[in-house]
Amino acid sequence: MTKDVDFPPNGARPDPEMPATATPTRAMPARVWSGTLDIGDRVPRPEPSAGPGWAQALFCFDGLMRVEAAKGRWFIPDRFGIWLPVGTTAEVELAGRVEFQSFLFAPRFVDRLDMPPEPTVLRATPLMRGIGRRLMPEPGDTTVLSAAEKRRLGWVALDELSRLERPDLHLPSSGDPRLSRVMARLLQRPAEANNLARLAAKIGSSERTLSRLFQQKTGLSWREWRDRLRFVLAIEGVQMGCSSTELAHRLGYSGTSAFVAAFRRQSGMTPGEWRHRA
């Protein structure tokens, strides 16, 4: 995973008004980096010299990313993003080539946002994506925005950000060594999530102890945490083109129909509808 990375990222085309070593001006409500990133590329974030008070919203299009921050893990599929409040350090992992957008909000405007104090998943809109592209046009685009035009678009971005839907794709983690071992194992072998007693035996604990720890340390029961794990991994699989039959087997469901029913309960749509949603 990438951590404490540059703004803009390595090899990325810079904002024509922002030198490589510059930090965003306080005169603008928002500054944006928008472009294509691939596995191994560094993800844009403020430089330490920007000082305290900066906040970010990161969006992922046509791909997938995972974000770890504030002792939690978020799975960000196509056309979603994450709000990172002031002071949040995040690690971002790209699952492949994506269109990536980073909105950086100046300190004087952060308090005006109706945003939660913790990292939060956001459902992107065409308007939000369009603002990012307009503020940082593609190479060869001769359109030049004035400072006043950029400022107005920044205000629109602030307003739109506070209105975005906030679906819960957060998978709580824990510093407890027993839970950490179970969680790490299930991320690699999610099919084992259908038997907590067997998992407990593998790490030298008991089913009752693990069940209690899940509730105490994550705020979710074991079954709630397991269902959340399956759902976020299913989203990744659906986005990568896996079939429902393949995902049912990989995630430990009894069959394809059971997987589709569980996915519908979590998202309100079938895997196919999720894949082709607008």
Phi, psi and omega in degrees: 000154178271148181209141179050058187261177190274164175227111359282174184289167181299136177071003183273152178287130185279159169298126183300340180259004182236109176301159184303329183260005186276159172247156184301142180287148180284349182285340183262136176298326182208145170238151190227141162244130180222131180173190183260132176233157179229174179306131179095342177288147177280141184266135184294137174206163183298147172287151178305330182291350179293340179083179183286160172103357182274145176230159181225155166231123182251133181236147183235127178232142177060038179178200184220150171213153174245142182232131174244126181198148175050044177061029178221167180232133179237141179252116188249105179274183179306133177068030172231171178204188179216138175271127178244104183293172180307133176084004182271125174259126185236150171250131184239133177238124178269135180275352181172199181287129183222158163271121188241138176229135176237117175261123180249123186253129184293149185306319186292345182255347184300319183294344180277349181280137174272070185237151181290160182276006180230160177306137186216133177288142180234142173268117183291158175239159175304327179296315181297317179296319180295322178298315180300316181293323182290321181286338175223085186294162179293154176304137181095343177285119185272001179294127179241119179272142174284166178300322180294320178294318178296322181294318180295318177296325177298320178293323177296319179299317178300315182294316181294321181303315183290346181262353185293145175296152183234074179292150184268097175246027181272129176250101184300143175248183182206146176277352178296127185299326180291314178294321180301319179294318179295315182296316180298320180295317183289330176296330178271328183228067185298340179296339180282357184286358181269006181212094182292324181298318179293321177297316180300318180296325181293332181253008177075034178235193178236157179300318181296319179296314180296320179300317179294319182294321178302314181294317183289319189267335183246345184080003178239148172290166178305313182295321178296316179295317180299317180294323177294316177303310181300320182293312182293325175290328177294320178301315178301314182296317178300315181297329181274002175092011179289146178281162178296324179297315179297317181291324178301317179292315184294326185263003173085021176279159182288338179184176183297317182297323178295320178296312181299319179297318179294320179297319179295321179298322183282322190247345183082008179209165178281165176304320179295320178294322178297317183297325186253014182296156181287000000 
